Amino acid sequence: MILYGIPTCDTCKKARKALEAEGHSVTFRDVRAEPLSEDEWAILLAEFGSTLVNQKSTTYRGLSMWLREAEADAQLLAQPTLMKRPVLQDGTRLTMGWGEDVQAIWLT
């Protein structure tokens, strides 16, 4: 299982801790230190669309007007931390966030 996020994100920390406590082997992918390729972003965008971009974040509010009006893929390539976190991938299964609905999928 891969957890995409950033190490300072509290939600990513909670998710990782809970998943490991349930016995999942979690590989953490820091999207800031090890940015995703265009192909990797394309897979996530195909699944989640523009909802993958956290438009409520401080980073988003700091974007130039040009970048705010750009497509989600351009925004994420320019600022990977705009991604809503965490994104979890296990094989072909992908989830975003750490709400009760996502926890019900991954935690038994």
matplotlib code that plots the C-alpha trace (Angstrom):
import matplotlib.pyplot as plt

x = [0.0, 1.2, 0.2, 0.8, 1.1, 3.6, 5.3, 4.0, 0.3, -1.4, -4.1, -1.4, 0.3, -3.0, -3.8, -0.4, -0.5, -4.0, -3.1, 0.1, -1.8, -4.2, -1.2, -1.0, 2.5, 2.5, 5.0, 5.0, 5.5, 6.3, 4.9, 7.0, 10.4, 9.6, 7.1, 4.8, 5.3, 2.8, 1.6, 1.2, -0.8, -2.9, -4.0, -5.0, -6.8, -8.6, -9.9, -10.7, -10.8, -10.3, -11.5, -7.9, -6.9, -7.5, -8.9, -9.3, -5.5, -3.2, -1.1, -4.1, -4.9, -1.3, -1.4, -1.3, -4.5, -3.1, -2.4, -5.7, -7.5, -5.3, -6.3, -5.8, -2.9, -1.0, -1.7, -0.5, 2.6, 3.5, 2.5, 2.3, 1.2, -2.2, -3.2, -5.9, -4.4, -3.9, -4.3, -4.1, -3.3, -3.3, -3.1, -5.8, -7.8, -7.5, -9.0, -8.6, -8.9, -9.3, -13.0, -15.1, -16.0, -12.3, -11.5, -14.3, -12.6, -9.1, -9.6, -11.3]
y = [0.0, 3.5, 6.6, 9.8, 12.9, 15.1, 14.2, 17.3, 16.5, 15.4, 13.5, 11.6, 10.7, 9.5, 7.4, 5.8, 5.0, 3.5, 1.5, 0.1, -0.8, -2.8, -4.7, -3.0, -2.5, 1.2, 2.8, 6.6, 8.7, 12.4, 14.2, 17.3, 15.5, 12.9, 14.6, 12.4, 12.2, 13.4, 9.8, 9.2, 12.5, 11.4, 8.2, 10.1, 12.8, 10.1, 8.7, 11.9, 14.7, 18.3, 17.3, 16.1, 19.8, 21.2, 24.6, 25.5, 25.3, 28.1, 27.0, 27.3, 30.8, 31.8, 30.8, 33.3, 34.0, 32.4, 29.1, 29.2, 29.2, 26.4, 22.8, 20.6, 18.8, 22.0, 23.1, 19.8, 19.7, 23.2, 22.7, 19.0, 19.9, 21.1, 17.5, 16.6, 14.1, 11.4, 9.4, 5.7, 3.1, -0.6, -2.2, -0.6, 0.7, 4.4, 6.5, 10.1, 11.6, 9.9, 10.3, 7.5, 6.2, 5.8, 4.3, 1.7, 0.6, 0.1, -0.7, -4.0]
z = [0.0, -0.9, 1.1, -0.9, 1.2, 3.1, 6.3, 8.2, 7.4, 10.6, 8.7, 6.9, 10.2, 11.7, 8.6, 8.5, 12.2, 12.0, 8.9, 10.3, 13.6, 11.4, 9.9, 6.6, 5.1, 4.2, 1.9, 2.4, -0.7, 0.1, -2.9, -2.1, -1.8, -4.5, -6.9, -8.9, -12.7, -15.2, -15.7, -11.9, -11.6, -14.6, -12.8, -9.7, -11.8, -13.8, -10.5, -8.5, -11.1, -10.0, -6.4, -6.0, -5.6, -2.1, -3.0, 0.7, 1.4, 2.1, -0.8, -3.2, -1.9, -2.6, -6.3, -9.0, -10.7, -13.9, -12.0, -10.1, -13.5, -14.9, -15.1, -12.0, -13.6, -14.1, -10.6, -9.1, -11.2, -10.1, -6.4, -5.4, -1.9, -3.3, -3.4, -0.9, 1.5, 2.1, -1.1, -0.6, -3.3, -3.0, -6.4, -8.4, -5.4, -4.8, -2.0, -1.0, 2.4, 5.8, 6.6, 8.1, 4.6, 3.7, 7.1, 6.6, 3.4, 4.8, 8.5, 9.5]

ax = plt.figure().add_subplot(projection="3d")
ax.plot(x, y, z, "-o")
ax.set_aspect("equal")
plt.show()
